[in-house]
Amino acid sequence: MSGISRRKLLTTGLTAVAGVSGLAAAAKLAGRDGLIPPDAGTLFGAGGTLTYAAQRILMGHAGAREFDRRQISTAPFANPVDPPLDGAFGRLQAAGFADWRIDVDGMVARPASFSLAELRSFPQRTQITEVACEEGWSYIAEWTGVPLAHILERVDTHPQARYVLYRSIQKDWWDSIDMADALHPQTILTLAMNGTDLPVPFGGPVRLRLPRQLGYKSIKYIVRLTLTDDLKKFGSGLGSSEPDLGYSWYAGI
Amino acid sequence: MVPRTPRTTGTRRPRHAALVRATHWLTALSFLALLVTGAEIVISHPRFYWGETGNVNMTPAFSLPIPSSRASVPTGYGYVLPDQNGWSRALHFEAAWLVVLTGLVYVIFGFVSGHFRRNLIPEPLERGPGRLAAAIAAHLRFTRPGREDDGAYNVVQRLTYLLVIFGLFPLVIWTGLAMSLTFEGAFPGAVILLGGRQSARTLHFFVSILLLGFLLVHVLMVYLAGFRRRVGAMITGRPVDAVETVVQAGEPR
């Protein structure tokens, strides 16, 4: 073997060692800081875990981009809800959503139930952000609502809680986020869009808007929030009702 | 140390270094996965826009004349294709991680080992416009490369590979990342510079088409230059019939 081949072998070997030890270090770091998503063990878990960990480490607390008022879309699009909303929703809608309530339970000191009027009386945040669907389309709107962080403070969340589960009035439609997203100031229980009550097709009366992630994480018609330290207890244990369809839990990409 | 003699055939230096071969096939594998899943994701919204936002209520810059996997997209076809976005997105990002990490290893190796300087930067003799024109003309006439070309790339190859490695790949990664909401939040300038998130998606599509074009021409050229020989060289490091040459006592080509 010539000198050059040996040198190349050495270079290749060193590169491989650097790569493997880099991965090992990353895995150790991920275990310590909770950078592993609940669906990490699925078929494509490796890519999803890398994305989640990389975005949490490199992009940290950065919020979703906020836009100017003149960038608000004049023609927003609402994906139709499937299956269509049922009679229970219709009755609440006919009464102007006066009886709509959001229950908060799980790892909290003071479980609570809030009406829309109560939610409106809490501190509000208004932000102009984009809804981006995994299919590729998007629109920009102005959203107003209560930061989820305010609700979590009000019910006195246990420090051990690691995730917030949020459920729609639609059967089997729920999702979850980690505390970094739950406490992020842009994560809001949205009550209004472009200055009017949130229209039903866009998730009214109340939708959890999470502008740092794709549209499918922003579930419509929220009725219940549950704080937990273990997502395995819910559904198939992968953190949302979406994994059954193959959609990843983390949708920051 | 053996002096560097890139054009001399018959040295013990393989045509392709082991790391170049490994990263070449990892890239080929990831790129095929990205191509298939990318096409599948496009099917869920085969419309392209320019600017920040775009959806079915807005006028597209152009639409692909294909059916869609979403009933909400007007395509003119009377049917809707099955939704395959879940696994397609997951595999797309997993393959993207593989190609990015592989590319990083390759680029670091390329600089450290002198691979770029030795094999890809056109040699001083080739740099004149006359030489370049002659090489392009030879390509267009599909002149089969002779044995003397076994040891090195010609100038058209060198420039094309440099364009793909330092132009198209960085661009496809940038435009892909620009579609990530978390990335956009952390680095809004990287999206604004591309003309907005929908512009980034459109550019991502076009760069992918250019990369597909490269792949097709690349495979055609390998075919014209002797498929077995060249593919064998990219697997084993040496032209496949190097042994046969000895057996056939150097029969002229």
Interface residues (C-beta under 8 A of the other chain):
Chain A: S2 G3 I4 S5 K8 L9 T11 T12 T15 G19 L43 F44 A46 G47 G48 L50 T51 Q55 L58 M59 G60 A62 G63 A64 R65 F67 Q71 S73 A75 P76 F77 N79 P80 E130 A132 C133 E134 E135 G136 W137 S138 Y139 I140 P211 R212 Q213 L214 E242 L245 G246 Y247 S248 G252 I253
Chain B: M1 V2 R12 R13 A17 A18 L19 I41 V42 S44 H45 R47 E52 T53 G54 N55 V56 N57 M58 R70 S72 D83 N85 G86 W87 R89 A90 L91 F93 E94 A95 A96 W97 L101 V105 I108 F109 V112 S113 M179 S180 L181 T182 F183 E184 G185 A186 P188 V191 R197 Q198 R201
